[in-house]
C-alpha cells in the first residue's frame, strides 16, 4: 500500500490524506500513518509554509487569499523517485 500511495502522489499530485483515504476506501488515520512511514523511509518530505503570501500562491487552483493559512507541501525525494523508476511508475 505504501508504494501505491507514493505512486498516487507522483502521478496525480494528490497530497490530501482525506482524498486519498476516500479514493482507497481507508481511514484518514491509516493514510496519515502511510505518510509518516514514507517520510520515515525517506521517500517523501513534508514542509510547512506558514502565513501564506497570497502573491506567492497565484498558481494554486485553490487560491485562498488567507494570510494565516498554513500549507503542508509534500515532495517526493530522489530516493522515492528511484523507487518509482524501478517499479515503472
C-alpha positions as CSV (number, residue, x, y, z in Angstrom):
1,X,0.0,0.0,0.0
2,X,2.9,2.4,0.7
3,X,4.1,2.1,-2.9
4,X,0.5,2.6,-4.1
5,X,0.2,5.8,-2.1
6,X,3.6,7.0,-3.3
7,X,2.6,6.4,-7.0
8,X,-0.7,8.3,-6.4
9,X,1.2,11.3,-5.0
10,X,3.6,11.2,-8.0
11,X,1.0,10.6,-10.8
12,X,-1.9,12.7,-9.6
13,X,-0.1,15.2,-7.4
14,X,-2.8,14.3,-4.8
15,X,-1.5,15.2,-1.3
16,X,-4.7,15.3,0.7
17,X,-4.9,12.4,3.1
18,X,-8.7,12.8,3.2
19,X,-9.0,12.5,-0.6
20,X,-6.6,9.5,-0.7
21,X,-8.5,7.9,2.1
22,X,-11.7,8.3,0.2
23,X,-10.2,7.1,-3.1
24,X,-8.7,4.0,-1.5
25,X,-11.5,3.3,0.9
26,X,-9.3,3.7,4.0
27,X,-9.5,5.7,7.2
28,X,-7.7,9.0,7.1
29,X,-5.6,7.9,10.1
30,X,-4.3,5.0,8.1
31,X,-3.3,7.3,5.2
32,X,-1.6,9.6,7.6
33,X,0.3,6.7,9.0
34,X,1.4,5.7,5.5
35,X,2.6,9.3,5.1
36,X,4.6,9.1,8.3
37,X,6.1,5.8,7.2
38,X,7.0,7.2,3.7
39,X,8.7,10.1,5.5
40,X,10.5,7.8,7.9
41,X,11.7,5.7,5.0
42,X,13.0,8.8,3.2
43,X,10.6,8.5,0.2
44,X,8.8,11.8,0.8
45,X,9.5,15.0,2.7
46,X,6.9,17.3,4.2
47,X,7.4,21.1,4.7
48,X,5.1,23.7,6.1
49,X,4.5,27.1,4.7
50,X,3.1,29.4,7.4
51,X,1.5,32.7,6.8
52,X,0.9,32.1,3.2
53,X,1.7,35.1,1.0
54,X,-1.2,35.4,-1.5
55,X,1.1,36.7,-4.2
56,X,3.2,33.5,-3.9
57,X,0.1,31.3,-4.3
58,X,-1.3,32.7,-7.6
59,X,-0.6,29.4,-9.3
60,X,-2.6,27.4,-6.8
61,X,-6.0,26.2,-8.1
62,X,-7.4,26.8,-4.6
63,X,-6.2,30.4,-4.2
64,X,-7.5,31.3,-0.8
65,X,-6.1,34.8,-0.1
66,X,-6.0,34.0,3.7
67,X,-2.7,35.2,5.2
68,X,-2.9,32.9,8.3
69,X,-3.3,29.7,6.3
70,X,-0.7,27.0,7.0
71,X,0.0,24.9,3.9
72,X,1.7,21.5,4.0
73,X,3.7,20.6,1.0
74,X,4.7,17.0,0.1
75,X,7.7,16.3,-2.2
76,X,9.0,13.0,-3.4
77,X,12.7,12.6,-2.7
78,X,15.3,11.4,-5.1
79,X,15.1,8.1,-3.2
80,X,11.3,7.9,-3.8
81,X,11.8,8.8,-7.5
82,X,14.3,6.0,-7.8
83,X,11.9,3.5,-6.3
84,X,9.2,4.6,-8.6
85,X,11.5,4.3,-11.6
86,X,12.4,0.8,-10.6
87,X,8.7,-0.1,-10.5
88,X,7.8,1.6,-13.8
89,X,5.6,4.3,-12.2
